[in-house]
Amino acid sequence: MFSRTLAVLIVAAGIAVAPGGARSQDDEAKGGEVAMPLVDQALRILESMALAPPPEGVLLKAGALRVCGADLSGPGCKGPGLPRPNASATGADAARQWRALLESALAAASAREGDAFDRVGFERYVADAMAEAVGDPGSFYLLPAVYRKIASIPGSFVGFGLTVVPEEDALVIAAVHQGSPAWDAGLNHGERITRVNGQGVTSYRRPMALAALWGADGEEVRLTVRRKGGAADVDLVYEPWSFTPFSTVRFGDIGVVRVRTFGPGLADEVRRQLQASCFGLVIDLRDAAGGGEDEMVALADLLLGGGSIGAKEMRDELGRRTWEAASGSPGERIDVPIAVAINGGTSGLAEVLAAALRAHGRAILVGRLTAGIDTMETLAPLREGSAIQVTSTRLFGPDRRSIADGVKPHVETDRVEVVDLAAQVVELSRSAAMDDLLAAARTAVGLP
């Protein structure tokens, strides 16, 4: 994803890392201002990458209130001639006034503490407040120790096997991957993690909770989970487990592709399935999340043969830009019956693919409503080793339709053997016609 995704607990799905962060500013004071390089870099990241950044005055106000207090009584915040900003103002004048308060507080702290003054710590405190002011649980500041742990994780790392979505006071489980420690512990999508190792999942504690959930060999984590029967403590012990982005099997002459993330070679593998005397295709997108956009688009190209797939919209230093993908290889499409298995853990790019296949009448969707997670994050390092994560990308279905409310299945079912059901749907129809597929799906679940 709350339609903000944080699929960061498996193979870093859903997160992009901004290479090198934003450009750093010279340390010298400019235009009479006291240099605050870390604050200024954090400001640029928030203003240029966040989907809906508050005005600069609002961000600087949050930092000023953090160090000056709500009544502006902190040291250096009530100096002679220091303007008291209008709390409701957000324009350039307000930004200058809140910055003046910050500079005054910095100068006062430096004079008071002398050589012991931790200037970087002061600026980190401000940057954390500004990130919180974005008002998005998926956007936050990470201390260097937390960012180092995240940045050191190899691309094949799979953590405890969870995908989570941040809310104000919880991490909502969007997906649990089969065979993982989280799967073995009995966690389920839709449950809410409210505490990690005894600490509430709110505000500045959220990055520490997420770092703990990445897991490492031998680590143990205790979660407090809110579920239908009430709250329960769940202990996770990290152990290596097998994770593959996708896998394929055959049910007779029906090919089944199990997708966890859109990994390299996925479209080529599906093409091989379809070319190997394959009568029909089942795509299992249950608990599928992020991965490579190019792989998702390549698979959609193969299955659709033409038409809009979806879009992404993001902001960066170049401003707002959009991405639209349309198939360019209609001759490659292979007309076979397709059934797609989805559930509440199907999120992000997987929802885009499901929405495209449904909108173009190319597949019967079987299972449950998808998660409705339509955003992705960017992790941008700062100059002194910390980082800011920002919700930076919004995903859309074909023709820019929103996926925030999830993608509905044609046939809604809680059957555990949903892949077998999907294969039965394909088997019952020896035609790729949508009406025949839908009729077969209704027959398979016992509907008239």
Residue pairs with C-beta under 8 A, 6 or more apart in sequence:
1 138
1 165
1 174
1 347
1 348
1 371
1 372
1 373
1 374
1 375
2 137
2 165
2 166
2 167
2 172
3 372
3 373
3 374
3 375
3 404
4 136
4 137
4 138
4 165
4 166
4 373
4 375
4 377
4 391
5 14
5 138
5 163
5 165
5 174
5 289
5 290
5 347
5 348
5 373
5 374
5 375
5 376
5 377
6 14
6 15
6 138
6 163
6 164
6 165
6 166
6 171
6 210
6 377
7 13
7 14
7 15
7 163
7 164
7 174
7 175
7 289
7 290
7 347
7 348
7 373
8 14
8 15
8 150
8 163
8 164
8 210
8 214
8 377
9 159
9 160
9 161
9 162
9 163
9 164
9 210
9 213
9 214
9 215
10 158
10 159
10 161
10 162
10 163
10 177
10 180
10 243
10 260
10 261
10 289
11 155
11 156
11 157
11 158
11 243
11 245
11 261
12 153
12 155
12 157
13 163
13 261
13 289
13 290
13 291
13 348
14 163
14 289
14 290
14 348
14 376
14 377
15 290
15 376
15 377
15 378
15 379
15 389
16 376
16 377
16 378
16 379
16 392
16 393
17 151
17 378
17 379
17 380
17 381
18 45
18 49
18 378
18 379
18 380
18 381
20 381
21 41
21 45
21 380
21 381
21 382
21 383
21 387
22 41
22 44
22 45
22 48
22 317
22 380
23 44
24 37
24 41
24 383
25 35
25 37
25 40
25 41
26 35
26 37
27 35
27 37
28 35
29 35
33 99
33 103
34 103
34 106
34 107
36 102
36 103
36 106
36 123
36 126
37 123
37 383
38 120
38 123
38 124
38 126
38 127
38 382
38 383
38 384
38 386
39 63
39 102
39 123
39 126
39 127
39 130
41 382
41 383
42 126
42 127
42 130
42 131
42 141
42 382
42 388
43 56
43 59
43 60
43 130
44 317
45 380
45 382
45 388
45 390
46 53
46 59
46 130
46 131
46 134
46 139
46 388
46 390
47 53
47 56
47 59
48 315
48 316
48 317
49 314
49 315
49 316
49 378
49 380
49 390
49 392
50 134
50 136
50 139
50 315
50 390
50 391
50 392
51 136
51 314
51 315
51 375
51 391
51 392
51 393
51 394
52 134
52 136
53 59
53 134
53 315
54 90
54 133
54 134
54 135
55 90
55 91
55 95
56 92
56 95
57 85
57 89
57 90
57 91
57 92
57 94
57 95
57 98
58 90
58 133
59 130
59 133
59 134
60 95
60 98
60 99
60 102
60 130
61 85
61 87
61 94
61 98
61 133
62 129
62 130
62 132
62 133
63 98
63 102
63 125
63 126
63 127
63 129
63 130
64 72
64 77
64 85
64 98
64 99
64 101
64 102
64 105
64 126
65 72
65 129
66 125
66 126
66 128
66 129
67 74
67 77
67 102
67 105
67 106
67 109
67 122
67 125
67 126
68 74
68 77
68 101
68 105
69 77
72 78
72 84
72 101
74 105
75 105
75 108
75 109
75 112
76 104
76 105
76 106
76 107
76 108
76 109
77 101
77 104
77 105
77 108
79 104
79 108
82 100
82 101
82 104
83 97
83 100
84 97
85 94
85 97
85 98
85 101
86 94
89 97
102 126
106 119
106 122
109 117
109 122
110 117
110 119
120 384
124 141
124 143
124 384
124 386
127 141
127 382
127 386
127 388
128 140
128 141
128 204
130 141
131 139
131 140
131 141
131 388
131 389
131 390
132 140
132 141
132 203
132 204
134 390
134 391
136 391
137 166
137 167
137 168
137 206
138 166
138 375
138 377
138 389
138 391
139 377
139 388
139 389
139 390
139 391
140 204
140 206
140 207
140 388
140 389
141 204
141 207
141 386
141 387
141 388
142 150
142 207
142 211
142 379
142 386
142 387
142 388
142 389
143 207
143 386
144 384
144 385
144 386
146 207
146 208
146 211
147 379
147 381
147 385
147 386
147 387
148 385
149 211
149 214
150 211
150 214
150 379
150 387
151 381
151 387
153 159
153 214
156 243
157 214
158 177
158 180
158 241
158 243
159 213
159 214
159 215
159 238
160 180
160 181
160 182
160 213
160 214
160 215
160 221
160 236
160 238
161 176
161 177
161 179
161 180
161 181
161 182
161 183
161 241
161 243
162 173
162 175
162 176
162 177
162 180
162 182
162 187
162 213
163 173
163 174
163 175
163 176
163 177
163 287
163 289
163 345
163 347
164 171
164 172
164 173
164 174
164 193
164 210
164 213
165 171
165 172
165 174
165 371
165 373
166 172
166 201
166 206
167 192
168 202
169 194
169 200
169 201
169 202
170 192
170 193
170 194
170 201
170 226
171 192
171 193
171 196
171 201
171 206
171 209
171 210
171 213
172 190
172 191
172 192
172 193
173 187
173 188
173 189
173 190
173 191
173 192
173 193
174 189
174 289
174 344
174 345
174 347
174 371
174 373
175 189
175 287
175 288
175 289
175 345
175 346
175 347
175 371
176 182
176 183
176 187
176 188
176 189
176 287
176 345
177 183
177 243
177 260
177 287
178 287
179 241
179 242
179 243
180 241
180 243
181 215
181 236
181 237
181 238
181 239
181 241
182 236
185 234
185 235
185 236
186 234
187 223
187 225
187 234
188 227
189 287
189 343
189 344
189 345
189 371
190 344
191 225
191 226
191 227
192 225
192 226
192 227
193 201
193 209
193 223
193 224
193 225
193 226
194 200
194 201
194 224
194 225
194 226
194 231
195 201
195 223
195 224
196 208
196 209
196 212
196 213
196 221
196 222
196 223
196 224
197 209
197 212
197 221
197 222
198 222
199 205
199 208
199 209
201 209
207 389
212 219
212 221
213 221
215 221
215 236
215 238
216 238
217 238
217 239
217 240
218 237
218 238
219 237
219 238
220 235
220 236
220 237
220 238
221 235
221 236
221 238
222 233
222 234
222 235
222 236
223 233
223 234
223 235
223 236
224 231
224 232
224 233
224 234
225 231
225 232
225 233
225 234
243 260
244 260
244 263
245 259
245 260
245 261
245 262
245 263
245 264
245 266
245 291
246 257
246 258
246 259
246 260
246 261
246 262
246 263
246 266
246 269
247 257
247 258
248 255
248 256
248 257
248 258
248 269
248 270
248 273
249 255
249 256
249 258
250 256
250 273
250 278
251 282
251 420
251 423
252 427
253 277
253 278
253 279
253 280
254 278
254 279
254 280
254 281
254 282
254 423
254 426
254 427
255 270
255 273
255 274
255 276
255 278
255 280
255 281
255 282
256 281
256 282
256 284
256 419
256 423
257 266
257 269
257 270
257 273
257 281
257 282
257 283
257 284
258 284
258 419
259 266
259 283
259 284
259 285
259 288
259 350
260 287
260 288
260 289
261 288
261 289
261 290
261 291
262 288
262 290
262 291
262 292
262 293
262 295
262 296
262 299
262 349
262 350
263 291
263 292
263 295
264 292
264 295
265 295
266 295
266 298
266 299
267 295
267 298
267 299
267 301
267 302
270 281
270 299
270 302
270 303
271 302
273 281
274 281
274 302
274 334
274 336
275 334
278 336
279 336
279 337
279 426
279 430
280 336
280 337
280 338
280 339
280 423
280 426
280 427
280 429
281 336
281 337
281 338
281 339
281 426
282 338
282 339
282 340
282 341
282 419
282 422
282 423
282 426
283 338
283 339
283 340
283 341
283 357
283 363
284 340
284 341
284 419
284 422
285 340
285 341
285 342
285 346
285 350
285 353
285 354
286 341
286 342
286 343
286 345
286 346
286 367
286 418
287 343
287 345
287 346
288 345
288 346
288 347
288 350
289 345
289 347
289 348
289 349
289 350
289 373
290 348
290 349
290 376
291 349
293 312
293 323
293 349
296 309
296 349
296 350
296 352
296 353
297 309
297 325
299 353
300 309
300 325
300 327
300 353
300 356
300 357
301 309
301 327
301 328
301 329
301 332
302 329
302 332
302 333
302 334
303 333
303 338
303 357
303 362
303 363
304 327
304 333
304 356
304 357
304 360
304 362
305 327
305 329
305 330
305 331
305 332
305 333
306 326
306 327
306 330
306 333
307 326
307 327
307 356
307 360
307 398
308 324
308 325
308 326
308 356
308 398
308 399
309 325
309 326
309 327
309 352
309 353
309 356
309 398
310 324
310 325
310 352
310 353
310 355
310 356
310 395
310 396
310 397
310 398
311 322
311 323
311 324
311 325
311 395
311 396
311 400
312 322
312 323
312 376
312 393
312 394
312 395
312 396
313 320
313 321
313 322
313 323
313 393
313 394
313 396
314 320
314 321
314 392
314 393
314 394
315 321
315 392
316 392
324 400
327 333
335 432
336 432
337 425
337 426
337 429
337 430
337 431
337 432
337 436
337 437
338 357
338 362
338 363
338 364
338 426
338 432
338 437
339 363
339 364
339 365
339 366
339 422
339 423
339 425
339 426
339 437
339 441
340 354
340 357
340 363
340 364
340 365
340 366
340 422
341 366
341 367
341 418
341 419
341 421
341 422
342 350
342 354
342 365
342 366
342 367
342 368
342 369
342 370
342 407
342 409
343 367
343 368
343 370
343 418
344 368
344 369
344 370
344 371
345 371
346 354
346 367
346 370
346 371
346 407
347 370
347 371
347 372
347 373
348 373
348 374
348 376
348 395
349 395
350 370
351 370
351 371
351 372
351 373
351 374
351 395
351 397
351 403
351 406
351 407
352 395
352 396
352 397
352 403
354 365
354 370
354 407
355 397
355 398
355 401
355 403
355 407
356 362
356 397
356 398
357 363
357 365
358 365
358 407
358 408
358 410
359 397
359 398
359 399
359 401
360 398
361 434
362 434
363 437
364 410
364 411
364 422
364 425
364 434
364 437
364 438
364 440
364 441
365 407
365 408
365 409
365 410
365 411
366 409
366 410
366 411
366 413
366 418
366 421
366 422
366 425
366 441
367 409
367 411
367 412
367 413
367 418
368 409
368 412
368 413
368 414
369 406
369 407
369 408
369 409
369 412
370 403
370 406
370 407
371 406
372 403
372 404
372 405
372 406
374 394
374 395
374 396
374 402
374 403
374 404
375 391
375 393
375 394
375 395
376 391
376 392
376 393
376 395
377 389
377 390
377 391
377 392
377 393
378 389
378 390
378 392
378 393
379 387
379 388
379 389
380 387
380 388
380 389
380 390
381 387
382 388
395 403
396 402
396 403
397 403
397 407
410 438
410 441
411 425
411 441
411 442
411 444
411 445
411 447
413 421
413 445
415 421
415 445
421 444
421 445
424 440
424 444
425 437
425 440
425 441
425 444
426 437
426 440
428 440
428 443
428 444
429 436
429 437
429 439
429 440
431 437
442 448
